[in-house]
Amino acid sequence: MTETSSTRSADSEAQAPGPSRLRRLMRFIPLIAPVLLWAVPCWVLLHAGQHWPLPVAVVGTVLFVLGLVGMPLAMTRGHGRRQQDRAAIIGDTLLGASWILFTWSVLLGLLLRLALTVAGVGGSQDRARIVTWAVLGVTAVLLVWGYAEARRVPRVRRIDVRLPRLGAGLDGLRVALITDTHYGPLDRARWSARVCETVNTLEADLVCHTGDIADGTAERRRAQAVPLGTVRATRARVYVTGNHEYYSEAQGWVDLMDELGWEPLRNRHLLLERGGDTLVVAGVDDVTAESSGLAGHRAHLAGALDGADPDLPVLLLAHQPKFVDRAAAAGVDLQLSGHTHGGQIWPFHHLVGIDQPALAGLSHHGARTLLYTSRGTGFWGPPFRVFAPSEITLLVLRSPHLATAP
């Protein structure tokens, strides 16, 4: 493998468009969301015609009020200046539980009640109480299942990717992708080791991590990240920053990954050669890097491809799928991304879709660019995954060109 690099700035680099009106309105969501997450279920479960005995109604309402007050306080102490892991665990768990409870309070509060009314089941109070117990039952099942899904070692998803410009010598190249490990307040050092063991069974030529290693600094999460040093690849292990690195001293993560034997592709590229053919493996900093204020950190695609032969196929690592517009304009063949988590907790994927062009899987963009978006290997914040399973991905690159027999 040979290496070229460039981190020079370019004034001509395309700038991201300004925020839309919808995105400006979304800034107010953190103020409104906690009230809705707790008030709506409180009304649907306790005060929508159930006529519970007064002690039940009072105790239930108090619990919802405690959740409304306690969740933001715990998250502030956990993710704010104090960085208290125990508070973060409590706040994140309450956030996930309230989202699931809110979702099914709305769905069952409308659909199930309508179905019971049409079917003529019981009186108004009976139907209201049936909805309450159904919501609580579904929520309990999804919380248990979602927690197990979040904490397990991801299943391997294998996909063949045909790249028209890939030379025959590179046909069958095995690329393992992990991303969004999000090592955080819950100690997942053992989980990290098992993930790395699974990656090693894939016998990949190239192993990629497309960012969001952790929530917290490299010093705080080092024990969970150290197993990444055991990952094996026949050619290279490469890494790019995600947006969460820029919440937690990104340069520390770049340095740690370098220490663990990973190549941080910060606006630079490597050349992977096999069988007389060459693949450009490039990477860019996350699109949030420039606003972080860290010197030299920005998403600079021109720098990443500087010096590369334009006739060679390009595999690009970029944390966020929305970078694919720039990748397609530059003629990149395949972009690997994460960031979306596949929505993580259904139906949050609808909100993710507002910001990103792809949620998960393989998609086509522009004349020749393919984008593979991973649902992520770990989880962010709430320790739940509902209808959005995590993954370790094995992409097998395929060439349309058949090798000529001697």
C-alpha positions in Angstrom: 0.0 0.0 0.0 1.3 3.4 -0.9 0.2 6.7 0.6 -0.4 10.3 -0.4 -1.9 13.1 1.7 -3.0 16.7 1.7 -4.5 18.9 4.3 -4.2 22.2 2.5 -7.3 24.4 2.5 -9.1 25.4 -0.7 -11.1 28.5 -1.0 -13.1 27.0 -3.8 -14.4 24.1 -1.6 -18.1 24.0 -1.8 -19.8 25.4 1.2 -22.8 23.7 2.8 -26.1 25.5 2.2 -27.5 27.6 5.0 -30.1 26.0 7.2 -33.6 25.8 5.9 -36.6 27.4 7.7 -37.6 23.9 8.8 -34.1 23.3 10.4 -34.3 26.7 12.1 -37.7 25.7 13.6 -36.1 22.4 14.8 -33.9 24.4 17.2 -36.9 24.8 19.4 -37.6 21.0 19.6 -35.4 20.6 22.7 -37.7 23.0 24.6 -41.0 21.5 23.4 -40.1 17.8 23.1 -39.8 16.9 26.8 -43.2 18.4 27.6 -44.8 16.5 24.8 -43.0 13.2 25.6 -44.4 13.2 29.1 -47.6 15.2 28.9 -49.2 13.2 26.1 -48.8 9.7 27.7 -49.9 11.2 31.0 -53.2 12.4 29.4 -53.8 9.2 27.3 -53.1 6.8 30.1 -54.6 8.6 33.1 -57.0 11.4 32.1 -58.7 10.3 28.8 -61.9 8.8 30.3 -60.4 6.1 32.5 -61.9 7.5 35.7 -59.2 5.8 37.8 -59.5 6.0 41.6 -58.1 9.3 42.8 -54.9 7.8 44.4 -54.1 6.1 41.1 -54.6 9.3 39.1 -52.6 11.4 41.6 -49.6 8.9 41.9 -49.5 8.4 38.2 -49.5 12.1 37.4 -46.8 12.7 40.0 -44.6 10.0 38.3 -45.0 11.7 34.9 -44.1 15.1 36.4 -41.0 13.6 38.0 -40.1 12.2 34.7 -40.6 15.6 33.0 -38.4 17.3 35.5 -35.9 14.6 36.1 -35.0 13.7 32.5 -33.6 17.1 31.4 -31.9 17.6 34.8 -30.2 14.2 34.6 -29.2 14.7 30.9 -27.8 18.1 31.8 -25.7 16.8 34.6 -24.7 13.7 32.5 -23.8 15.4 29.2 -23.1 18.9 30.3 -20.1 20.4 32.0 -20.2 17.9 34.9 -20.1 14.8 32.7 -21.5 12.5 35.4 -21.9 9.1 33.8 -24.6 7.8 36.3 -26.8 10.9 35.6 -26.3 10.4 31.9 -27.4 6.8 32.1 -30.6 7.8 34.0 -31.3 10.7 31.7 -30.7 8.7 28.5 -32.8 5.8 29.7 -35.7 8.1 30.6 -35.4 9.7 27.2 -35.7 6.4 25.4 -38.5 5.1 27.6 -40.5 8.3 27.2 -40.1 8.3 23.4 -41.4 4.7 23.2 -44.2 5.5 25.7 -45.2 8.6 23.7 -45.2 6.8 20.4 -47.4 4.0 21.4 -49.7 6.3 23.5 -50.4 8.2 20.3 -50.8 5.2 18.0 -52.8 3.0 20.4 -54.6 6.0 21.8 -56.0 6.7 18.4 -56.1 3.4 16.4 -56.9 0.9 19.2 -59.6 3.2 20.7 -61.1 3.7 17.2 -61.1 -0.1 16.5 -62.7 -0.8 19.9 -65.4 1.8 19.3 -66.2 0.5 15.8 -66.3 -3.1 17.2 -68.7 -1.9 20.0 -66.4 -3.2 22.8 -67.5 -2.1 26.2 -68.3 1.4 27.3 -66.1 4.6 27.0 -64.4 3.9 30.3 -63.7 0.3 29.4 -62.2 1.2 26.1 -60.0 3.9 27.7 -58.7 1.4 30.3 -58.0 -1.2 27.6 -55.9 1.4 25.8 -54.0 2.1 28.9 -53.1 -1.5 29.6 -52.2 -2.1 25.9 -49.9 0.9 25.8 -48.2 -0.1 29.1 -47.8 -3.7 27.8 -46.4 -2.8 24.4 -44.0 -0.3 26.0 -42.7 -2.8 28.5 -42.1 -5.5 25.8 -40.3 -3.0 23.5 -38.2 -1.6 26.3 -36.9 -5.1 27.2 -36.5 -6.2 23.6 -34.9 -2.8 22.6 -32.4 -3.0 25.4 -31.4 -6.5 24.4 -31.0 -5.4 20.8 -28.9 -2.4 21.8 -26.5 -4.4 24.0 -26.0 -7.5 21.8 -23.0 -7.9 19.4 -24.4 -6.8 16.0 -25.1 -9.4 13.4 -22.9 -9.3 10.3 -24.6 -7.9 7.2 -22.9 -9.0 4.0 -23.5 -7.2 0.7 -21.9 -7.4 -2.7 -21.2 -4.0 -4.3 -20.5 -3.8 -8.0 -18.3 -0.9 -9.0 -18.1 -0.4 -12.8 -14.6 1.1 -12.7 -13.1 -1.5 -10.3 -10.3 -3.5 -11.9 -10.4 -7.3 -12.1 -7.5 -7.6 -9.8 -9.6 -6.0 -7.0 -12.6 -8.2 -7.5 -13.7 -9.8 -4.3 -11.9 -7.2 -2.1 -13.4 -7.5 1.4 -14.3 -4.3 3.2 -15.5 -4.5 6.8 -17.4 -1.5 8.2 -18.0 -0.5 11.8 -19.3 2.9 12.8 -21.0 4.8 15.6 -19.7 2.6 18.4 -20.5 5.4 20.8 -18.6 4.1 23.8 -20.2 6.1 26.6 -21.5 6.1 30.2 -22.4 2.4 30.1 -19.1 0.5 30.3 -19.0 -1.6 27.2 -15.4 -2.8 27.2 -16.4 -6.5 26.9 -18.9 -5.7 24.2 -16.2 -3.8 22.3 -13.8 -6.8 22.5 -16.5 -9.1 21.2 -17.3 -6.8 18.3 -13.6 -6.7 17.4 -13.5 -10.5 17.6 -16.4 -10.7 15.2 -14.7 -8.3 12.8 -11.6 -10.5 12.8 -13.6 -13.5 11.7 -14.5 -11.7 8.5 -10.8 -11.8 7.3 -11.2 -8.4 5.7 -8.7 -6.7 3.4 -9.8 -3.3 4.6 -11.5 -2.4 7.9 -13.2 1.0 8.2 -14.6 3.0 11.1 -16.6 6.0 9.9 -16.7 7.9 13.1 -18.6 8.6 16.4 -16.3 6.3 18.3 -17.5 7.5 21.7 -19.4 10.0 23.8 -16.6 11.5 25.9 -13.0 12.2 25.6 -10.4 9.6 24.5 -9.0 9.7 28.1 -12.4 8.9 29.6 -13.4 6.2 27.1 -9.9 4.7 26.5 -10.6 1.3 28.1 -13.7 0.8 25.9 -11.8 1.8 22.7 -8.6 -0.1 23.3 -10.0 -3.4 21.8 -10.0 -1.6 18.5 -6.3 -2.2 18.5 -6.9 -5.9 18.1 -8.7 -5.6 14.8 -6.9 -7.3 11.9 -6.9 -6.4 8.3 -4.7 -7.8 5.5 -4.2 -4.3 4.0 -5.3 -1.4 6.3 -7.5 -0.1 9.1 -8.8 3.4 8.3 -10.8 5.9 10.3 -12.6 9.2 9.9 -14.0 11.5 12.5 -17.7 11.8 13.3 -19.7 14.7 14.7 -19.5 13.3 18.2 -15.7 13.5 18.2 -16.1 17.2 17.9 -18.1 17.3 21.1 -15.2 15.5 22.9 -11.8 16.8 21.9 -11.5 15.3 18.4 -7.7 15.5 18.2 -7.5 13.2 21.2 -9.5 10.6 19.3 -7.4 11.0 16.2 -4.3 10.5 18.2 -5.6 7.4 20.0 -6.7 5.8 16.8 -3.3 6.4 15.4 -1.8 4.9 18.5 -4.0 1.8 18.1 -2.7 1.3 14.6 -5.6 2.8 12.6 -4.9 5.3 9.8 -6.9 8.5 10.4 -7.9 9.6 6.9 -8.2 13.3 7.6 -8.7 14.8 4.2 -6.2 12.4 2.6 -6.1 9.1 0.8 -4.2 5.8 0.5 -3.7 3.6 -2.6 -4.7 0.0 -2.2 -3.1 -2.2 -4.9 -3.9 -5.8 -5.8 -3.5 -7.9 -8.9 -2.2 -5.0 -10.9 -5.2 -2.7 -10.1 -5.5 0.2 -7.7 -8.3 1.6 -5.5 -8.1 5.0 -4.0 -9.3 4.9 -0.3 -10.0 8.4 0.8 -11.5 10.0 3.9 -12.7 13.4 5.1 -13.4 15.0 8.5 -17.0 15.2 9.5 -19.0 18.1 8.0 -19.2 19.7 11.5 -15.4 19.8 11.9 -14.9 23.4 10.6 -17.4 24.9 13.1 -15.5 23.1 15.9 -12.8 25.7 15.8 -10.0 23.1 15.8 -7.2 24.2 13.6 -6.9 22.1 10.4 -10.2 20.2 10.9 -12.7 20.5 8.1 -14.4 18.4 5.5 -12.1 18.9 2.5 -12.8 16.5 -0.4 -10.4 18.2 -2.8 -7.6 17.7 -0.3 -8.5 14.1 0.2 -8.3 13.4 -3.5 -5.3 15.6 -4.2 -2.8 13.7 -6.3 -5.0 10.8 -7.0 -5.4 9.6 -10.6 -8.9 10.6 -11.7 -9.2 7.4 -13.7 -9.0 5.2 -10.6 -12.0 4.1 -8.6 -12.5 5.9 -5.3 -13.8 4.5 -2.0 -14.6 7.5 0.3 -15.2 7.4 4.1 -17.5 10.3 5.2 -19.4 10.1 8.5 -22.7 11.6 7.4 -24.6 10.4 4.3 -25.4 14.0 3.3 -21.8 14.4 2.2 -22.8 12.3 -0.8 -23.8 15.3 -2.8 -20.2 16.5 -2.8 -18.9 13.0 -3.4 -21.2 12.5 -6.4 -20.1 15.9 -7.9 -16.5 14.7 -7.6 -17.2 11.3 -9.3 -16.6 9.1 -6.2 -17.5 5.5 -6.8 -18.6 4.4 -3.3 -19.1 6.4 -0.1 -19.3 4.6 3.2 -21.2 6.4 6.0 -23.0 5.9 9.4 -24.5 8.6 11.6 -28.2 7.7 11.1 -28.4 4.6 13.3 -31.3 3.6 11.0 -33.4 5.8 13.3 -32.4 3.7 16.4 -35.9 3.8 18.0 -38.8 3.7 15.6 -40.3 5.9 14.3 -37.5 8.4 14.8 -36.3 7.6 11.3 -38.8 10.0 9.9 -37.0 12.9 11.7 -33.6 11.5 10.5 -34.9 11.6 7.0 -35.3 15.4 7.2 -31.6 15.9 7.6 -30.1 12.9 5.6 -30.6 11.6 2.1 -30.4 8.0 3.1 -31.3 6.0 6.3 -29.7 2.6 5.7 -28.4 0.4 3.0 -27.2 0.9 -0.5 -28.4 3.9 -2.6 -27.5 5.5 -5.9 -26.6 9.2 -6.3 -25.6 11.1 -9.4 -24.2 9.4 -12.4 -22.1 6.7 -10.8 -21.9 7.2 -7.0 -23.1 4.5 -4.6 -23.7 5.3 -0.9 -23.7 2.6 1.7 -25.2 3.9 5.0 -24.7 1.6 8.0 -27.3 1.5 10.8 -24.3 1.7 13.2 -22.6 -0.8 15.5 -23.5 0.7 18.8 -26.1 3.1 20.0 -26.3 6.7 21.0 -27.8 7.8 24.3 -30.9 5.7 25.1 -29.8 2.1 25.5 -32.5 0.8 23.1 -32.9 -0.2 19.5 -36.4 -0.7 18.2 -36.9 -1.9 14.6 -33.5 -0.6 13.7 -31.0 -3.4 14.4 -27.3 -2.6 14.7 -24.8 -4.1 12.2 -21.3 -5.0 11.3 -21.1 -4.8 7.6 -19.0 -6.8 5.1 -19.0 -5.2 1.7 -17.5 -7.4 -1.0 -16.4 -5.2 -4.0 -17.1 -6.7 -7.4 -15.6 -5.8 -10.7 -17.5 -6.1 -14.0 -14.2 -7.0 -15.7 -13.4 -10.6 -16.0 -9.7 -11.6 -15.5 -8.2 -12.8 -18.8 -6.9 -16.4 -18.6 -3.2 -16.8 -19.4 
